[in-house]
Amino acid sequence: MVCLALTKSDSSLPNMKHFIRLCCALLVVQMASSLRFSEAHSNNSGAPVGYTGSPNENNARTCASQNGGCHSGTGTTFQQGMITSNVPACGYTPGQTYTITVSITVAGRNEFGFSISPQLTSGATAGTMIASTGTQLNGNGRYLTHTAAGSVESEPNTRVWSFDWIAPAAGSGQVTFYAALNASNSNDANSGDLIFNSNLNLFEGQTPESPIIFGEPIGCEGSPITLSTNYTEGIVWTPGNASTQEISVNQPGIYQVTVTNPCGTSTSEPINVTFEAPPPTPDILFSSGDAGLESSITGPYLYTWYQNGVPIPDATSAVFVPTDTGSYTLSLTSFNGCSSGISEPIVLQTVGLNGVLSKPQLSVFPNPSPSFSTITLVSARKGTMQVRDATGRKVLELQVEKGKTTWNSTLIPGVYYLSMAGSVQKIVIAQ
């Protein structure tokens, strides 16, 4: 305050002194009033802390008087989309810096303010905000608000603020930005303003977990195999660059699949695809140990015997004893599922083969026996014995007595079956 010097005569000095004292008093009152007004209306240079609408503090207050703040008007209006970011769809990467944007548009308003705070679900401050042009930090960095210069419109009826945010450490989880915004009516008072609040949820992002390849890596020559993965999108197979969940493979090689989301790419473990040759096609031989059939090829195979083209249940070994007449064939399957061709058929026409598994009624020795030799037959009963060759064709009949019967064989070398009273015996006539 400055008091001007006076030039009046001394006779008028007392009255003038009184006037000056009154003038100075009025100036002091006016200055004090101005200071109080300025203090009461200083929010154009920043909002007070703790009024962002966060449920973690001040009972979710905003700056609207109806919500515990100082601005009277229509109360607080929630409006989604006032906070945006360039955080990718999959989520933020811990420690990465992103841009957060706060914007407000209200017709007929040209002064605006805001306060924003990023918080974890626990209420703790999430990450680090970096003030930019038109913004400032307060509350020890927990809040970001406007400056006086940052309160005026950046476009007609609109204000936009952008600032950088450093995402929190790994394991922080969900982050929510809470913000309260004011569209002022510029009356230098707390009345008539429009108050909004908004929020933005961000999630901690992760690159996809390494994909898994399903499918047998060993196939059979001439038959493609199918490989698949546990992802449905963002897939690329190598080789081939296929982008489908399943691929059909008919060439050997090293196969991998990658999966990509907005946060990164992960690659599966490689799988070495090979193709094996099928087992050779077997021939059917007559078993030398019993009245049965056997494969000409043995090894680590699954044997499938067929009667008249139909697989025989549980007939999966190299030797098979038929119990009925018919056309018998055989195929082999490796443990990797590769199958051979089907053998040439063996047709059995001998009647009585269903007695093979019963108690023998007939024994023959020597067996094997040379051609044109004497063969001894031992039978538990008297009866007729039929002699059939390997194809089931009957070549002769003999009358057999109970006990021992001698038979002078004139059969040519080969395999024969002797059947009598439900008992079948195999005999080999050698050279």
C-alpha positions in Angstrom: 0.0 0.0 0.0 1.3 3.5 -0.9 0.0 6.8 0.7 0.4 9.9 -1.3 2.2 13.1 0.2 -0.1 16.1 0.8 0.5 20.0 0.0 -2.3 21.5 1.9 -1.7 24.3 4.7 -0.9 23.3 8.2 -4.2 24.6 9.5 -6.0 21.7 7.7 -3.5 19.0 8.6 -5.6 17.2 11.3 -8.6 16.6 9.1 -6.4 15.4 6.2 -4.6 13.0 8.5 -7.9 11.5 9.4 -8.8 11.1 5.8 -5.5 9.4 5.0 -5.9 7.0 7.8 -9.4 6.1 6.5 -8.1 5.6 3.0 -5.3 3.3 4.1 -7.7 1.3 6.2 -10.0 0.8 3.2 -7.1 -0.3 1.1 -6.0 -2.9 3.7 -9.6 -4.3 3.8 -9.7 -4.4 0.1 -6.4 -6.3 -0.2 -7.4 -8.8 2.5 -10.7 -9.4 0.7 -8.8 -9.9 -2.6 -6.5 -12.4 -0.9 -9.4 -14.3 0.5 -11.1 -14.3 -2.9 -7.9 -15.5 -4.6 -7.5 -18.3 -2.0 -11.1 -19.4 -2.3 -10.9 -19.6 -6.1 -7.3 -20.9 -6.6 -8.4 -24.3 -8.2 -7.8 -22.9 -11.7 -4.2 -23.7 -10.9 -4.8 -27.3 -9.6 -7.3 -29.5 -7.9 -7.0 -30.5 -4.2 -5.9 -34.1 -3.6 -8.2 -37.0 -2.9 -11.2 -36.0 -5.0 -10.9 -38.3 -8.0 -14.0 -40.5 -7.4 -11.8 -43.4 -6.3 -13.6 -45.9 -3.9 -10.3 -46.3 -2.1 -10.4 -42.8 -0.5 -12.7 -40.1 0.8 -15.8 -42.3 0.1 -15.3 -41.9 -3.7 -15.7 -38.1 -3.5 -15.3 -35.8 -6.4 -15.1 -32.0 -6.4 -18.9 -31.7 -6.7 -20.5 -30.3 -3.5 -23.1 -33.1 -3.6 -20.2 -35.6 -3.4 -18.2 -33.9 -0.7 -16.4 -31.3 -2.9 -16.7 -27.5 -3.2 -18.3 -27.0 -6.6 -22.0 -26.6 -6.6 -24.0 -27.5 -9.7 -25.7 -30.6 -11.1 -23.6 -33.1 -9.1 -21.2 -35.7 -10.6 -21.9 -37.3 -14.0 -20.1 -40.5 -14.8 -18.9 -40.7 -18.4 -16.8 -43.6 -19.7 -14.1 -42.9 -22.3 -12.8 -39.6 -20.9 -9.5 -41.5 -20.1 -7.7 -43.4 -22.8 -4.2 -44.9 -23.3 -1.9 -46.5 -25.8 -1.6 -49.6 -23.6 -2.1 -52.6 -26.0 -5.2 -54.8 -25.8 -3.3 -57.6 -24.0 -2.3 -55.3 -21.1 0.6 -53.3 -19.9 4.2 -54.5 -19.6 5.7 -53.9 -16.2 8.2 -50.9 -16.3 7.1 -49.8 -19.8 6.2 -46.2 -20.4 2.8 -45.4 -21.9 0.8 -42.3 -22.7 -2.4 -41.5 -20.8 -4.9 -39.0 -22.2 -7.7 -37.2 -20.4 -10.2 -35.2 -22.4 -13.4 -33.3 -21.8 -15.8 -31.6 -24.2 -18.8 -29.5 -23.0 -20.6 -27.1 -25.3 -20.3 -23.4 -24.2 -17.4 -24.0 -21.7 -13.9 -22.9 -22.3 -12.2 -23.5 -18.9 -11.6 -27.0 -17.5 -9.8 -28.8 -14.8 -9.1 -32.4 -13.7 -7.5 -34.6 -11.1 -6.4 -38.2 -11.9 -4.8 -41.0 -9.8 -3.7 -44.6 -10.9 -4.4 -47.1 -8.1 -4.1 -50.8 -7.5 -7.1 -52.8 -6.2 -5.5 -52.4 -2.7 -5.7 -48.6 -3.1 -1.9 -48.1 -3.4 -0.5 -45.8 -6.0 0.2 -47.8 -9.2 3.2 -46.9 -11.2 4.7 -43.4 -11.8 3.0 -40.4 -13.5 5.2 -37.8 -15.3 3.8 -34.3 -15.5 3.6 -32.7 -18.9 2.7 -29.3 -20.4 -0.4 -28.0 -18.6 -0.2 -30.6 -15.8 1.4 -30.9 -12.4 1.8 -33.6 -9.7 0.6 -33.3 -6.2 0.0 -35.6 -3.2 3.6 -36.9 -3.5 3.0 -38.0 -7.0 -0.3 -39.9 -6.3 -2.3 -37.3 -8.3 -1.9 -35.4 -11.5 -3.9 -32.2 -12.1 -4.1 -29.1 -14.3 -2.0 -26.0 -14.0 -3.5 -22.5 -14.5 -2.2 -22.4 -18.0 -3.6 -25.9 -18.6 -7.1 -25.0 -17.6 -8.0 -23.1 -20.8 -9.6 -24.9 -23.7 -7.2 -26.5 -26.2 -9.9 -26.6 -28.9 -13.3 -24.9 -28.8 -15.3 -26.3 -25.9 -12.6 -29.0 -25.3 -9.5 -29.6 -23.2 -7.1 -32.5 -23.7 -4.2 -33.4 -21.3 -1.7 -36.1 -22.1 1.1 -37.4 -19.8 3.4 -40.4 -19.5 2.9 -43.2 -17.1 5.5 -45.8 -16.1 3.7 -49.1 -15.5 4.2 -50.7 -12.0 6.4 -53.8 -11.2 5.5 -57.3 -12.4 2.8 -58.9 -10.3 0.9 -55.7 -9.6 -2.1 -56.9 -11.5 -5.1 -54.6 -12.4 -4.6 -50.8 -12.4 -7.5 -48.4 -12.4 -7.1 -44.7 -13.3 -9.7 -42.6 -11.4 -10.4 -39.1 -12.6 -12.7 -36.2 -11.8 -13.2 -33.4 -14.3 -14.7 -29.9 -14.1 -16.2 -27.9 -17.0 -16.2 -24.4 -15.5 -18.7 -21.6 -16.3 -15.9 -19.1 -15.7 -17.8 -17.0 -13.1 -14.9 -16.9 -10.7 -17.0 -18.8 -8.2 -17.8 -22.4 -7.1 -21.3 -22.3 -8.5 -22.7 -23.5 -11.8 -19.8 -25.8 -12.8 -20.3 -29.2 -14.4 -18.5 -32.1 -12.7 -17.7 -35.5 -14.3 -15.9 -38.6 -13.3 -14.5 -41.5 -15.3 -12.1 -44.4 -14.9 -10.0 -46.7 -17.0 -9.1 -50.3 -16.1 -5.7 -51.6 -17.3 -4.5 -55.2 -16.8 -1.0 -56.6 -16.6 -0.2 -58.0 -20.0 1.7 -61.2 -20.7 3.2 -62.7 -23.8 1.4 -65.9 -24.7 2.5 -69.1 -23.0 4.5 -71.4 -25.3 2.0 -73.3 -27.5 1.8 -77.1 -27.3 1.8 -79.3 -30.4 -0.5 -82.3 -30.3 -0.1 -85.3 -32.6 2.0 -88.4 -33.1 5.4 -87.5 -34.6 5.7 -90.8 -36.4 3.5 -91.5 -39.4 3.2 -94.2 -42.0 4.4 -93.8 -45.5 1.6 -92.8 -47.8 -0.7 -91.6 -45.0 -0.5 -88.0 -43.7 -0.6 -87.2 -40.0 -2.4 -84.4 -38.3 -0.7 -81.9 -35.9 -2.7 -79.4 -33.8 -2.0 -76.8 -31.2 -3.8 -75.4 -28.1 -4.3 -71.9 -29.6 -6.9 -70.8 -32.1 -5.7 -67.4 -33.1 -2.4 -65.7 -34.0 -0.9 -69.0 -35.2 1.9 -69.6 -37.7 3.3 -73.0 -38.5 6.8 -73.7 -39.8 7.5 -74.9 -42.3 4.6 -73.9 -44.5 3.3 -70.7 -42.7 -0.2 -72.2 -42.2 -2.3 -70.2 -39.8 -4.9 -72.9 -38.9 -5.2 -74.7 -35.6 -4.6 -78.1 -37.4 -2.3 -79.0 -40.2 -1.9 -82.1 -42.3 1.7 -83.3 -42.7 2.9 -85.7 -45.3 6.6 -84.8 -45.3 9.2 -85.5 -42.7 10.9 -82.6 -41.0 11.1 -80.4 -37.9 7.8 -78.6 -37.2 7.1 -75.7 -34.8 4.2 -73.3 -34.2 4.4 -69.7 -33.0 1.5 -67.7 -31.5 1.4 -63.9 -31.3 -0.7 -61.4 -29.3 -0.2 -57.7 -28.9 2.3 -58.3 -26.2 4.6 -60.6 -28.0 5.3 -64.0 -29.6 6.0 -67.4 -28.2 7.2 -70.6 -29.9 6.6 -74.2 -29.2 9.1 -76.9 -28.7 10.1 -78.5 -32.1 8.7 -81.8 -33.1 10.5 -84.2 -35.4 8.1 -85.8 -37.8 9.2 -89.0 -39.5 7.4 -91.6 -41.6 8.1 -95.3 -41.4 7.6 -98.0 -44.1 4.7 -100.4 -43.4 5.5 -104.0 -42.3 5.9 -106.5 -45.2 2.9 -108.5 -46.3 3.0 -111.9 -44.5 2.3 -115.4 -45.9 0.3 -117.9 -43.9 2.1 -121.1 -43.0 0.9 -124.2 -41.2 2.2 -124.3 -37.6 4.7 -127.0 -36.8 3.7 -127.2 -33.2 -0.1 -127.7 -33.4 -2.9 -127.9 -35.8 -2.9 -124.2 -36.5 -1.7 -121.4 -38.8 1.2 -119.1 -38.3 2.7 -115.9 -39.9 5.7 -116.2 -42.1 7.0 -112.9 -40.5 7.5 -112.5 -36.8 8.6 -109.4 -34.9 7.1 -106.5 -32.8 3.8 -106.5 -34.6 0.1 -106.7 -33.8 -1.3 -109.7 -35.8 -4.8 -109.4 -37.1 -6.4 -112.7 -38.4 -9.4 -112.6 -40.5 -12.0 -115.3 -41.2 -13.9 -114.7 -44.5 -12.7 -111.1 -44.4 -13.9 -110.3 -40.9 -11.3 -109.7 -38.0 -11.3 -112.5 -35.5 -11.6 -111.1 -31.9 -8.5 -111.6 -29.7 -6.6 -113.3 -32.6 -3.5 -111.0 -32.3 -0.5 -113.4 -32.1 1.7 -114.9 -34.7 0.0 -118.3 -34.4 -3.7 -118.9 -34.7 -5.6 -122.2 -34.3 -8.8 -122.1 -36.4 -11.9 -123.8 -35.0 -14.0 -123.7 -38.2 -13.7 -123.9 -41.9 -13.4 -120.9 -44.1 -11.0 -118.5 -45.8 -8.3 -117.2 -43.5 -6.1 -114.1 -44.1 -3.6 -112.1 -42.0 -2.2 -108.6 -41.7 0.5 -107.0 -39.5 0.5 -103.7 -37.7 3.5 -102.0 -36.2 3.4 -100.3 -32.8 3.3 -97.0 -34.6 0.1 -98.0 -36.3 1.5 -98.8 -39.8 -0.3 -101.8 -41.4 0.9 -104.3 -44.0 -1.0 -105.6 -46.9 -3.3 -108.6 -46.4 -1.9 -112.0 -47.0 -3.1 -114.5 -49.7 -6.0 -116.5 -48.3 -5.7 -120.0 -46.9 -9.0 -122.0 -47.4 -9.7 -124.7 -44.8 -12.3 -127.2 -45.8 -11.6 -129.9 -43.3 -14.6 -131.0 -41.2 -14.0 -131.4 -37.5 -11.5 -128.7 -37.0 -13.6 -127.5 -34.1 -12.3 -130.4 -32.2 -8.7 -129.1 -32.2 -8.9 -127.9 -28.7 -10.5 -131.0 -27.3 -8.6 -133.9 -25.6 -6.8 -135.7 -28.4 -8.2 -139.1 -29.5 -5.5 -139.8 -32.0 -1.7 -139.7 -31.8 0.8 -140.1 -34.7 4.5 -141.0 -34.7 7.1 -140.4 -36.0 6.1 -136.8 -36.8 7.6 -135.4 -38.9 7.9 -138.5 -41.0 9.8 -139.3 -44.2 7.8 -140.3 -47.2 7.1 -143.9 -48.0 7.6 -144.8 -44.3 5.6 -146.7 -41.7 3.5 -144.5 -39.3 2.0 -145.7 -36.1 -1.4 -144.4 -35.2 -2.7 -144.7 -31.6 -6.4 -144.2 -31.1 -8.6 -144.3 -28.1 -11.4 -145.8 -30.2 -12.1 -147.6 -33.4 -13.2 -145.4 -36.4 -12.5 -143.8 -39.7 -9.6 -141.4 -40.1 -9.6 -138.8 -42.8 -6.4 -137.4 -44.3 -6.5 -133.9 -45.8 -3.8 -131.8 -47.4 -2.9 -128.3 -46.5 -5.8 -126.9 -48.6 -8.3 -129.0 -46.8 -8.8 -131.5 -49.7 -9.4 -135.0 -48.6 -6.8 -137.3 -50.1 -7.8 -140.7 -48.4 -9.5 -142.4 -45.6 -8.2 -145.1 -43.3 -9.8 -147.6 -40.9 -8.3 -147.3 -37.5 -8.5 -149.9 -34.8 -8.6 -149.1 -31.1 -5.1 -149.0 -29.9 -2.2 -149.1 -32.3 -2.6 -149.2 -36.1 0.2 -149.3 -38.6 -0.1 -147.2 -41.7 2.3 -147.5 -44.6 2.3 -143.9 -45.9 2.8 -143.2 -49.6 2.1 -139.5 -49.3 4.2 -137.0 -51.1 6.2 -134.5 -49.0 4.0 -131.8 -47.4 1.7 -130.9 -44.6 -1.4 -133.0 -43.8 -4.1 -133.2 -41.3 -5.5 -136.4 -39.8 -9.0 -136.1 -38.3 -11.0 -138.7 -36.4 -13.7 -138.4 -33.8 -13.3 -134.7 -33.4 -9.5 -134.9 -32.9 -7.2 -133.3 -35.5 -3.5 -134.1 -35.7 -1.0 -132.4 -38.0 1.6 -134.5 -39.7 4.6 -133.3 -41.8 5.8 -135.6 -44.5 9.5 -134.7 -45.2 11.7 -135.6 -48.1 
